[in-house]
Amino acid sequence: MSAASKAPVPPTTDAPAGNSLTHALQLARAAVPPMHPAGRPFVLGGLAASLVLRKFSKRLGGIAALGTAATALFFREPKRVPPPGTGLAVAAADGVVSLIEEATPPPELGLPATPRMRISVFLSVFDVHVQRLPATGTVRRIAYRPGKFLSADLDKASDDNERNSVHLRTDDGHDLVVVQIAGLVARRIVCQINEGEQVRAGETYGLIRFGSRVDLYLPEGSRVMVSVGQRTIGGETPLAALPPVSAASIAPEG
């Protein structure tokens, strides 16, 4: 056999190039999270304004484009994977645990006025602002209440601010309450689920625009798994271990 026949044959580059392009696109999609639908009107409006301003001033057009990019970043909705198994209540939002204390659930839900453990997570304008369901179950009731727009990190924000409360009955029979609370600059709470709907832990269910807070009320006997000052990742960070099913405190039907 001649030396030429023993030389290695260089691989073709057609397939690898195609695969490399596909892989690059996949990496780009993973690096840039999708945007919540509620943000599309704002981003489209910002793009239109950027184009108009650019005709008069490149500098103003550039500033508007940066503002549009920041708006798109605010409305990002990254994919989240909840921890496996049941018996956990996961964080409903990205942010920092600001309060862990006993409090009564919002009265508009019609639940017993018995204090239960409440974990409050404060969201800055830099956090992901979509809210995610803390557990798998059925939406029992949704109640919106108008109110003030105090800074969401204040203790009284839970009582005085505009809010939207959801009573969730888990598949194990636990009653959880998750409350979206508007903040100092927030002026719009979005809730995408309906009463009677079957939902899954970690799914996006709502959005609060521009600074806010989310409270989670736990059933009696729950074991808190976070501390004040700890950062949470919505849909992934376990906030509490729920009590055994036999010890569940189930609210009456109605």
C-alpha positions in Angstrom: 0.0 0.0 0.0 1.4 3.4 -1.0 2.1 6.1 1.5 -0.5 8.3 -0.2 -3.2 5.7 0.5 -2.3 5.6 4.2 -2.8 9.4 4.6 -5.9 10.2 6.7 -8.8 11.6 4.8 -9.8 15.0 6.1 -13.4 15.0 7.3 -16.0 16.9 5.4 -17.1 20.2 6.9 -20.7 20.4 5.7 -22.4 18.5 8.5 -20.3 20.0 11.3 -20.9 23.5 10.1 -24.6 23.0 10.1 -24.5 21.4 13.5 -22.4 24.2 14.8 -24.8 26.8 13.6 -27.8 24.9 15.2 -25.8 24.6 18.4 -25.0 28.3 18.4 -28.7 29.2 17.9 -29.6 26.8 20.8 -27.0 28.5 23.1 -28.3 31.9 22.1 -31.9 31.0 22.9 -30.7 29.5 26.3 -28.7 32.7 27.1 -31.6 35.1 26.2 -34.7 34.0 28.1 -38.1 34.4 26.5 -40.3 37.4 27.3 -43.6 37.3 29.0 -46.5 38.3 26.6 -47.4 41.2 28.9 -44.2 42.9 27.9 -44.7 42.8 24.2 -46.7 46.0 23.8 -44.1 47.9 25.9 -41.2 46.6 23.8 -42.9 47.1 20.5 -43.8 50.7 21.5 -40.2 51.3 22.6 -38.9 50.0 19.3 -41.2 52.3 17.4 -40.2 55.2 19.5 -36.5 54.4 19.0 -36.9 54.4 15.2 -38.8 57.7 15.2 -36.3 59.4 17.5 -33.4 58.1 15.5 -34.6 60.2 12.5 -34.1 63.3 14.6 -31.1 62.3 16.7 -29.0 59.2 16.8 -28.2 59.9 20.4 -31.9 60.0 21.4 -32.6 57.0 19.3 -29.8 55.1 21.1 -31.0 56.0 24.5 -34.5 54.9 23.6 -33.1 51.6 22.3 -31.3 51.0 25.5 -34.5 51.7 27.4 -36.4 49.3 25.2 -33.7 46.6 25.9 -34.0 47.2 29.7 -37.8 46.8 29.4 -37.4 43.5 27.5 -35.1 42.4 30.3 -37.6 43.3 32.9 -40.3 41.1 31.3 -38.0 38.1 30.9 -39.5 34.7 31.7 -36.6 32.2 32.1 -37.4 28.5 32.2 -37.4 27.0 35.7 -37.4 23.4 36.9 -39.0 22.8 40.3 -37.4 20.2 42.7 -38.7 16.6 42.2 -41.2 15.0 44.4 -44.0 16.4 46.5 -44.4 17.9 50.0 -42.6 21.2 49.2 -43.7 24.7 48.7 -41.4 26.4 46.3 -40.7 30.2 45.9 -43.3 32.0 43.9 -40.8 34.7 42.9 -37.2 35.7 42.4 -36.0 38.1 45.1 -34.9 38.3 48.7 -36.7 36.9 51.8 -37.7 40.0 53.7 -40.0 38.7 56.4 -40.8 35.4 58.1 -43.6 35.8 60.6 -47.1 34.6 61.5 -50.0 36.5 60.0 -53.6 35.9 59.0 -54.4 35.3 55.3 -56.1 38.1 53.3 -59.8 38.2 54.5 -61.2 38.5 51.0 -60.3 34.8 50.5 -62.8 33.7 53.1 -60.3 31.4 55.0 -60.3 31.1 58.8 -58.7 34.1 60.4 -56.1 31.9 62.1 -52.5 33.1 62.0 -50.2 30.9 59.9 -46.6 31.2 58.9 -46.0 33.8 56.1 -42.8 34.1 54.0 -42.4 37.5 52.2 -40.1 37.8 49.2 -39.2 41.3 48.0 -38.5 41.9 44.3 -36.3 44.7 43.1 -36.6 46.2 39.6 -33.7 44.0 38.6 -35.3 40.7 39.5 -37.4 38.5 37.3 -40.9 39.7 37.8 -43.1 36.8 36.8 -44.7 34.8 39.6 -44.8 31.0 39.7 -47.1 28.6 41.5 -45.6 27.2 44.7 -47.2 23.7 44.4 -49.3 21.5 42.2 -53.0 21.5 42.9 -56.3 23.3 42.2 -57.0 27.0 42.3 -59.8 27.4 44.8 -60.3 31.1 44.8 -58.8 34.3 43.4 -59.5 37.7 45.0 -58.2 41.1 43.9 -58.2 44.1 46.3 -57.2 47.7 45.4 -55.0 49.6 47.8 -52.1 51.9 48.3 -48.7 51.7 46.6 -46.3 51.9 49.5 -42.8 50.6 49.2 -43.1 46.8 49.0 -40.4 46.2 51.6 -42.4 47.8 54.4 -44.2 45.5 56.9 -47.6 47.1 56.3 -47.4 46.7 52.5 -49.1 43.2 53.0 -52.1 44.9 54.6 -52.3 48.3 52.8 -51.1 47.8 49.2 -53.0 46.7 46.1 -52.9 42.9 46.0 -54.1 39.8 44.3 -54.6 36.7 46.4 -54.8 33.1 45.3 -56.0 30.2 47.4 -54.4 27.0 46.2 -55.4 23.5 47.3 -52.5 21.1 46.8 -53.1 17.5 45.6 -52.2 16.4 49.1 -55.0 18.5 50.6 -52.9 21.4 51.9 -54.2 25.0 51.7 -51.6 27.5 50.4 -52.1 31.2 49.9 -49.9 33.2 47.5 -50.3 37.0 47.3 -49.0 39.4 44.6 -48.5 42.8 46.2 -47.9 46.0 44.2 -44.9 48.1 45.2 -43.9 51.8 45.2 -43.8 52.1 41.4 -45.9 49.1 40.5 -49.3 50.0 39.0 -50.4 46.7 37.4 -50.9 43.2 38.7 -51.5 40.5 36.1 -53.0 37.1 37.0 -53.3 34.5 34.3 -55.1 31.6 36.1 -58.7 31.0 36.9 -60.7 29.5 39.8 -61.1 25.7 39.4 -58.0 25.4 37.2 -55.5 22.5 37.7 -52.0 23.9 38.0 -48.5 22.7 38.4 -45.6 23.8 40.7 -43.2 26.2 39.0 -45.6 27.3 36.2 -45.9 31.0 35.6 -49.2 32.4 36.7 -48.8 36.1 36.9 -46.7 39.3 36.8 -46.2 42.5 38.7 -44.8 45.5 36.9 -41.9 47.4 38.3 -41.0 46.5 41.9 -43.2 44.4 44.2 -43.5 41.7 46.8 -45.0 38.2 47.0 -46.3 36.6 50.2 -46.7 32.9 50.8 -49.0 31.6 53.6 -48.2 28.1 54.8 -50.4 25.4 56.5 -49.8 24.8 60.2 -47.0 22.4 60.8 -44.9 23.4 57.8 -41.1 23.6 58.3 -39.5 26.8 56.9 -36.4 26.1 54.9 -35.1 29.7 54.2 -33.9 32.6 56.3 -34.4 36.3 56.1 -31.9 37.8 53.6 -31.7 34.7 51.5 -32.2 35.0 47.7 -34.8 32.9 46.1 -35.3 31.6 42.6 -39.0 31.4 41.6 -40.2 27.9 40.8 -37.0 26.3 42.2 -36.1 27.4 45.7 -37.9 25.3 48.4 -39.4 27.7 50.9 -40.9 25.1 53.2 -41.6 21.4 53.7 -45.3 20.9 54.1 -46.6 18.8 57.0 -47.6 15.1 56.6 -50.9 14.6 54.8 -52.5 13.3 58.0 -51.7 16.6 59.7 -53.0 18.8 56.9 -55.2 21.6 58.0 -57.9 21.6 55.3 -60.2 24.6 55.0 -63.9 23.8 54.6 -65.4 23.6 51.2 -67.1 26.7 49.8 
